[in-house]
Amino acid sequence: MIPFVHSFPFDYGRLARLSDRVGRVIAKNPGPYTFTGSGTYLVGDHRGVAVIDPGPDDAIHIGRVVDCAPGPITHILITHTHLDHSGGTAKLKALTGATVCAFGAHSSTVEEAPPALDEGADFCFAPDRMLSAGDTIEGPGWTIEAVHTPGHTDNHLCYALREERALFTGDHIMGWSTTVVAPPDGNMDDYLASLDLLLARADHRYYPTHGAPIDDPMPFVQAVAAHRQMRDASILAAAVGRSIPDIVKTVYADTPAHLHMAAGLNVRAHLERHVRAGRVKVKNGLYTSS
């Protein structure tokens, strides 16, 4: 079982001090895929602050982020281009003049993108600085390293705060639920490889954009990886000349019906993985194990 935390104390629009360098302000955009809302992290002190995931395009939330910052906001770091993470970037940049850093723009087009589970993809996003794995952003008393973790989206980055051996995990690891991997933006092979990448690290704490901090991250990631492998095997076994909705009814029988669309996106990502490997064939929307 994944040790999710489904309840933690917070107040919308108020700064929660999580460590000597890290604070968090949660946006009031709760939902079935955002949990309590998007957590915007502020890293730094009176000398300079980096904001990680400004959250939705919400003037009240962005105003609270600016008000809660202990110092000038110099950098805006984006984990990936979904609007519940990056939507407020333009407003925050206009107020602060901060440098926007990310892996890059959203790769799919409006026509190609999967169904939006929350606010959808941010097709207008463009960073000031594009980051690759291992690139660093530095401020007074903090050093943040980009960790490329494709899977949920191909442009997903986690950010490692070296001074605290902490990792801001965006949607790659969430504190309250598993992650949706929706093709073509998401890729299940990439997601599983990115889980292995995290297991090879030695981070002491995770800060997901949705949910509570994770204080024992290695067992948590191991449980997530085991769950995904279990789902993978179940989906492969269920591919006997059946459609994705039929596979969802079997594999996700215990999942509430209103979450079946998201489950179907994950099933598609697993099946596409097996199609690429030659383990599954598809014809007329029906999937069969080879």
Stockholm file with secondary structure:
# STOCKHOLM 1.0

chainA/1-290         MIPFVHSFPFDYGRLARLSDRVGRVIAKNPGPYTFTGSGTYLVGDHRGVAVIDPGPDDAIHIGRVVDCAPGPITHILITHTHLDHSGGTAKLKALTGATVCAFGAHSSTVEEAPPALDEGADFCFAPDRMLSAGDTIEGPGWTIEAVHTPGHTDNHLCYALREERALFTGDHIMGWSTTVVAPPDGNMDDYLASLDLLLARADHRYYPTHGAPIDDPMPFVQAVAAHRQMRDASILAAAVGRSIPDIVKTVYADTPAHLHMAAGLNVRAHLERHVRAGRVKVKNGLYTSS
#=GR chainA/1-290 SS CCCCCCCCCCCTTCCEECSSSEEEEECSCCBTTTBTCCEEEEEEETTEEEEECCCSSCHHHHHHHHHHCSSCEEEEECSCSBHHHHTTHHHHHHHHCCEEEESCSCCSCTTTSCCCSSSCBCTTCCCSEECCTTCEEEETTEEEEEEECCSSSTTCEEEEEGGGTEEEEETTSCSSSCCCCCTTTCCHHHHHHHHHHHHTSCCSEEEESSSCCBSSHHHHHHHHHHHHHHHHHHHHHHCEEECHHHHHHHHTTTSCGGGHHHHHHHHHHHHHHHHHHTSEEEETTEEEEC
#=GC SS_cons         CCCCCCCCCCCTTCCEECSSSEEEEECSCCBTTTBTCCEEEEEEETTEEEEECCCSSCHHHHHHHHHHCSSCEEEEECSCSBHHHHTTHHHHHHHHCCEEEESCSCCSCTTTSCCCSSSCBCTTCCCSEECCTTCEEEETTEEEEEEECCSSSTTCEEEEEGGGTEEEEETTSCSSSCCCCCTTTCCHHHHHHHHHHHHTSCCSEEEESSSCCBSSHHHHHHHHHHHHHHHHHHHHHHCEEECHHHHHHHHTTTSCGGGHHHHHHHHHHHHHHHHHHTSEEEETTEEEEC
//
